[in-house]
Structure formats: C-alpha cells, structure tokens
C-alpha cells in the first residue's frame, strides 16, 4: 500500500471510530498529554521526595517511551484498526489495545469461604484449625481485595498449612485500578510481548492513577501491613508469622523481610519495583517464585538477587533462600494465571506448592 492510501485508510478508521462513539487513538494520546502535565510530573516529583526512586524512574521511562513512539504508533494502529474492522472484529481505539475476547482467564474459579474482619481494618481472614501458633499474611497485587483470587488462594493456604491466613486491605478499599482495565493488556505467558499500543494504553492507565499510586506508594502500604502484623502477633498470640507477596505485594514482602521482628519468613512471587539494595537487606528466609518473562523482575535483577544471597553463604547474616524459575510463565502467573495454558497452569500450581513447602520448613507448627 502506498503512502496516500495508508493515510486515507488511517483517516477513515479515525472517522469510523468517532461515528461509532468509540474513543480514538488521537483522543487517547491527547488525554495522555493532559494527564502527564496534571498528574505525572507531580507524582514523579512526589515519589522522588518520598524516597521511591524505583517507581519515579518507572514513570519517567513510561513517559519517555510514549514520547518517542506516539507518532509512528498512531499511523500504524489506525491502519490496524481499519484492518480489524474489515475483518469484523472489535478494536479498542483507546491507544489500540485489543479487547479481551476469550473471557477473564485470569480470575480463578470458585468462591471464597473466609470473612472480612472490620476490626482488622477490613482484612480478609481464612481460618485454620483453632489454636494455631503460626500465621501467613498474603500481600496482594495492585488489584487488592476486589480480585477474589487473593481470597481463594488464602483459603487454600489455610487448608494446606493448617494455620490462619490474613489478607490485608493494603489500599483502604481503593485499589489503583480494576483488574479488567489492565490485565487484558498484559502477556499471560512467556514469548508474548506487549504491542506498542498496549504499552501506551498501560502507561495511560498508570498516568491516570498517578495520585492513587502516590497515596499508596510502597512505603505507605508496607507500614500498613507491618502495623497489622504487629496487631496479629499481639492480639492473636502467633509465635511465627510469614508473608507471601505477589507483584506489588512481592515488593512489600521484600521490604518487610528486612526486619526479623516483623516476619519470620517470606515467599516473593514475581515482584515489581524492587532494588538490589532491598534484596541485600532481607534478614529472614526467603523463597522466590520467578517468571520466565517478567518486565518488572527481569533476568539481570533476578540473577543479581540470587547472587546476593549466595555471597552470604558461610558468613554472618546468612539466611536460607531458594529461587525457582517457572518455564513458560509471565509476570502475574502465580496469582492471576490463565489456567487454559498448560505451562502457566503448571507454574501456578508449582508456585503454590513451593509456598506451602517453604512455610512448612521455615514456620514449623
């Protein structure tokens, strides 16, 4: 197709989107400009001042990528939009992300059996047998308690470990976003890369949520979790408490693991937004469940993290550790798996079994 035909097709696709009442790519990128000025600059400065350099860098990287790619992506995605309409398929013009046509494969089946406890700041409680002297705290991803996966997994851990499991409401009832907004944009297995349009839409969503992200930055939510753990120890009499964290919650687990008075052991699953210095500060036994493909915990940092633990062997301050890589998986597999993909299903089940085995080893009943 020559240049004139390409431009005509792109304009036609834009006009069709407007007639259908759908948000167009141009509108989406215009909104990014507005949100960047109103929210992102403020949030980035605030994150730097609050001592959250990793998250501040993430914002800068997202905006920089958007600026470099927006022009060429506009033309390409408008052409793709026209092609998709010709094929009779729906296309989300909001920065070009494909609608999730195969259902919510990231929501686990079943219904929770535990309860929300108002006296514990709205935490979800999955009870073990009466008189348990150990407990596990489940630290959620950014979707928080509204995504029922955390409750279902807490129920399973309570059954398997025969102990109480608590899921804190890290975001005070207001998670950053709904899972249906972001999860359809994310790869659900290794070998599947985000398109430029999906990256832009994900960046747009993060920019729109910048004030909430700042209000619920890791230093704030980690303090909430630590306060709940202290209350559980004092009021419930638990002798040993472990934590398992996923994605955002994995980063919180790393932070909390720096204080052996807070936790006795941790499991970290595909964490997001951690640094080598935070890994070096871990003071309790730590197991890691790692994705094959993970934009948040990539190969370089994953290898460095294990090397930091290995370097402590035979020295004062050594703690037990293990790293397990799950073939065919992507970020999120251990808590939001697409169970229709065999390798992802195996990874999810493997990470859950790893968690149970680790706590049975490090939190003896």
C-alpha positions in Angstrom: 0.0 0.0 0.0 1.4 3.4 -1.0 1.6 6.4 1.4 -1.5 8.2 0.2 -3.7 5.0 0.6 -2.2 4.4 4.0 -3.1 8.0 5.2 -6.6 7.7 3.7 -7.2 4.4 5.5 -6.0 5.8 8.7 -8.3 8.8 8.4 -11.2 6.6 7.6 -10.6 4.4 10.6 -10.5 7.5 12.8 -13.7 8.8 11.4 -15.4 5.4 11.8 -14.4 5.3 15.5 -15.9 8.8 16.0 -19.1 7.8 14.3 -19.4 4.7 16.5 -18.8 6.8 19.6 -15.6 4.9 20.4 -12.6 6.7 21.9 -10.0 7.2 19.1 -6.2 6.9 19.2 -5.8 10.6 18.9 -8.1 11.2 21.8 -6.2 8.7 23.9 -2.9 10.2 23.2 -4.3 13.7 23.8 -5.5 12.5 27.1 -2.0 11.2 27.9 -0.7 14.7 27.2 -3.2 16.3 29.6 -2.7 13.7 32.3 1.1 13.9 32.1 1.0 17.6 32.8 -1.6 17.5 35.5 -0.6 14.3 37.3 2.6 12.6 36.3 5.0 15.4 36.8 3.6 16.0 40.3 3.6 12.3 41.1 7.1 11.7 39.9 8.5 14.6 42.0 6.5 13.3 45.0 7.8 9.8 44.5 11.4 11.1 44.4 10.9 13.1 47.6 9.2 10.2 49.3 12.2 8.0 48.7 10.7 5.9 46.0 13.3 6.2 43.2 12.4 2.9 41.5 8.8 4.0 41.0 9.8 7.5 40.0 12.1 6.0 37.3 9.3 3.8 36.1 7.1 6.9 35.5 10.0 8.7 33.6 10.6 5.6 31.5 6.9 5.2 30.6 6.6 8.9 29.6 9.8 8.8 27.6 8.7 5.8 25.6 5.4 7.3 24.9 7.0 10.5 23.5 9.4 8.6 21.2 6.8 6.2 19.8 3.5 8.1 19.7 3.8 9.5 16.2 4.7 6.2 14.4 2.3 4.2 16.6 -0.6 6.5 15.7 -0.4 5.7 12.0 0.3 2.0 12.5 -2.6 1.5 14.9 -5.0 3.4 12.8 -4.2 1.1 9.9 -4.5 -1.9 12.1 -7.9 -0.6 13.3 -9.1 -0.3 9.8 -8.0 -3.9 9.0 -9.6 -5.2 12.2 -12.9 -3.6 11.2 -12.7 -5.1 7.8 -12.3 -8.5 9.4 -15.5 -7.8 11.5 -13.5 -7.8 14.8 -13.8 -5.2 17.6 -10.9 -3.0 18.2 -10.5 -0.7 21.2 -9.3 2.6 19.8 -8.1 3.8 23.2 -4.4 3.6 22.2 -5.1 0.4 20.2 -5.4 -2.4 22.8 -7.3 -5.5 21.7 -10.4 -6.3 23.7 -10.2 -9.4 25.8 -12.4 -11.7 23.7 -11.8 -15.1 25.5 -13.2 -14.2 28.9 -11.5 -13.4 32.1 -8.9 -16.1 32.1 -7.0 -14.5 35.0 -9.9 -14.9 37.5 -9.7 -18.2 39.5 -12.8 -20.4 39.7 -14.7 -20.9 43.0 -15.9 -18.6 45.8 -14.1 -17.5 48.9 -15.1 -19.2 52.2 -13.5 -16.7 54.7 -14.7 -13.4 56.1 -13.8 -9.7 56.0 -12.9 -8.6 59.5 -13.7 -4.9 60.2 -11.8 -4.9 63.5 -8.6 -5.7 61.5 -9.1 -2.8 59.1 -11.1 -4.9 56.6 -8.6 -7.7 56.2 -9.8 -11.0 54.8 -9.5 -13.9 57.2 -9.1 -17.5 56.1 -9.1 -19.5 59.4 -7.0 -22.6 60.1 -7.7 -25.0 63.0 -8.2 -23.4 66.4 -5.0 -22.8 68.4 -2.6 -22.4 65.5 0.6 -20.8 66.6 1.7 -19.7 63.2 0.0 -17.5 60.6 0.6 -16.3 57.0 0.0 -12.9 55.6 -0.9 -12.7 51.9 0.2 -9.4 50.3 -1.9 -8.7 47.2 -1.0 -7.3 43.8 -2.2 -3.8 42.8 -5.8 -5.1 42.3 -6.2 -5.7 46.0 -9.1 -7.5 47.7 -11.7 -6.9 45.0 -10.0 -9.5 42.8 -11.2 -12.7 44.5 -8.0 -14.7 43.6 -6.3 -13.5 46.8 -9.2 -14.7 49.0 -9.3 -18.1 47.2 -5.6 -18.6 47.5 -5.7 -17.6 51.2 -8.4 -20.3 51.7 -6.2 -22.9 50.0 -3.1 -21.9 52.0 -5.1 -22.1 55.3 -6.2 -25.6 54.4 -2.8 -26.8 53.3 -0.8 -25.2 56.1 -3.4 -25.7 58.8 -3.0 -22.2 60.0 -4.7 -18.8 59.9 -4.1 -16.7 56.7 -4.8 -13.0 56.6 -5.0 -10.7 53.5 -4.6 -7.0 54.5 -6.6 -4.4 52.7 -3.5 -2.6 51.5 -5.3 0.2 49.7 -8.0 1.0 52.3 -10.7 -0.2 49.9 -9.5 1.7 46.9 -7.0 -0.3 44.7 -5.2 1.5 41.9 -7.5 0.1 39.2 -9.8 -2.8 38.4 -8.2 -5.9 37.1 -10.3 -5.8 33.9 -8.6 -2.5 33.0 -5.0 -3.6 32.9 -4.8 -7.4 32.8 -6.1 -7.8 29.2 -3.1 -5.7 28.1 -0.5 -7.9 29.9 1.2 -11.0 28.5 -0.2 -14.2 30.1 2.7 -16.4 29.1 6.3 -16.3 28.1 7.1 -15.4 24.5 4.1 -13.0 24.1 5.3 -9.4 24.0 3.1 -6.3 24.6 2.5 -4.3 21.4 3.4 -0.7 21.3 -0.3 0.2 21.6 -0.7 -2.0 24.6 2.3 -0.3 26.3 0.8 3.1 25.6 -2.5 2.2 27.0 -1.0 0.6 30.1 1.1 3.8 30.5 -2.0 5.9 30.1 -3.8 3.9 32.8 -0.9 4.3 35.2 -0.8 8.0 34.5 -4.5 8.4 35.2 -3.9 6.6 38.5 -0.8 8.6 39.5 -2.4 10.3 42.5 -3.6 7.0 43.9 -0.3 5.4 43.2 1.5 8.2 45.1 -1.0 8.0 48.1 -0.5 4.2 48.2 3.3 4.1 47.5 5.1 1.1 48.9 6.5 2.8 51.9 2.9 3.7 53.0 1.3 0.3 52.3 4.3 -1.6 53.8 3.7 0.4 57.0 0.0 -0.6 57.0 0.9 -4.2 56.6 3.6 -4.1 59.3 1.1 -2.5 61.7 -1.4 -5.3 61.0 1.2 -7.9 61.6 2.1 -6.4 64.9 -1.5 -6.4 65.9 -1.9 -10.0 64.9 1.1 -11.1 66.9 -0.1 -9.1 70.0 -3.8 -10.0 69.8 -3.8 -13.5 68.3 -0.6 -14.7 70.0 1.1 -16.1 66.9 4.6 -17.2 67.6 5.7 -17.2 63.9 4.4 -15.1 61.0 5.3 -15.5 57.3 4.3 -13.4 54.3 3.8 -14.3 50.7 3.6 -11.4 48.2 2.7 -11.2 44.6 3.7 -8.5 42.1 3.2 -5.2 44.1 2.8 -7.3 47.2 6.1 -9.1 46.4 7.9 -5.8 46.7 6.2 -5.2 50.1 7.3 -8.7 51.2 10.9 -7.7 50.3 10.6 -4.5 52.3 9.1 -6.2 55.4 11.6 -9.0 55.3 14.3 -6.5 56.3 13.1 -6.7 59.9 13.1 -10.1 61.6 10.9 -8.7 64.3 8.1 -8.3 61.7 8.4 -11.5 59.7 9.9 -14.9 60.2 10.0 -16.0 56.6 8.8 -14.8 53.1 7.9 -16.0 49.7 8.3 -13.5 46.9 6.5 -14.1 43.7 7.4 -12.1 40.5 7.9 -8.9 42.5 7.6 -5.4 41.0 9.6 -2.3 41.8 12.4 -3.7 44.0 16.1 -2.8 44.1 19.3 -4.8 44.7 19.8 -2.9 48.0 16.4 -4.0 49.2 17.3 -7.6 48.4 20.6 -7.3 50.2 18.7 -6.1 53.3 16.5 -9.2 53.6 17.0 -10.7 57.1 14.7 -13.8 57.1 14.5 -17.0 55.0 13.2 -16.1 51.5 11.9 -18.2 48.7 11.4 -16.7 45.2 9.0 -17.9 42.5 10.2 -16.3 39.2 8.5 -15.9 35.8 10.4 -16.8 32.7 9.3 -13.5 31.2 9.0 -10.6 33.6 9.3 -6.9 32.7 9.3 -6.0 36.4 11.9 -8.6 37.6 14.0 -9.2 34.6 16.8 -11.6 34.1 19.6 -9.2 35.2 18.0 -8.3 38.5 16.8 -11.9 39.1 20.3 -13.2 38.7 21.8 -10.4 40.8 19.3 -11.2 43.6 20.3 -14.8 43.8 24.0 -13.9 43.7 23.5 -11.6 46.7 22.1 -14.4 48.7 24.8 -16.8 47.5 27.5 -14.3 48.6 26.3 -14.5 52.2 26.8 -18.3 52.4 29.1 -19.2 55.3 29.1 -15.7 56.6 27.3 -13.9 59.4 23.9 -12.8 58.3 23.3 -15.7 56.0 19.6 -16.7 55.6 18.1 -19.7 53.8 16.9 -19.0 50.3 15.7 -20.6 47.1 15.0 -19.4 43.6 12.7 -21.4 41.3 12.1 -20.4 37.7 8.8 -21.5 36.1 9.1 -22.2 32.4 6.6 -20.6 30.0 5.3 -18.1 32.5 5.0 -14.3 32.6 4.6 -11.7 35.3 1.5 -12.4 37.4 1.3 -16.2 36.8 1.4 -17.1 40.5 -1.8 -15.1 41.3 -3.6 -14.4 38.1 -2.9 -17.4 35.9 -4.5 -18.3 32.6 -5.2 -21.9 33.5 -6.0 -22.8 29.9 -2.3 -22.5 29.1 -0.6 -25.8 30.3 2.7 -24.3 31.3 1.1 -21.4 33.1 -1.2 -23.8 35.0 1.8 -25.9 36.0 3.6 -22.7 37.1 0.7 -21.5 39.2 0.4 -24.9 40.9 4.1 -25.2 41.3 4.5 -21.8 43.0 1.6 -22.6 45.3 3.2 -25.9 46.3 6.6 -24.1 46.7 4.9 -21.6 49.1 3.4 -24.3 51.2 6.6 -26.3 51.4 8.6 -23.2 52.3 6.4 -22.2 55.2 6.2 -25.8 56.5 10.0 -25.7 56.5 10.6 -22.2 58.0 7.5 -21.8 60.1 7.3 -25.1 61.9 3.9 -25.8 63.5 
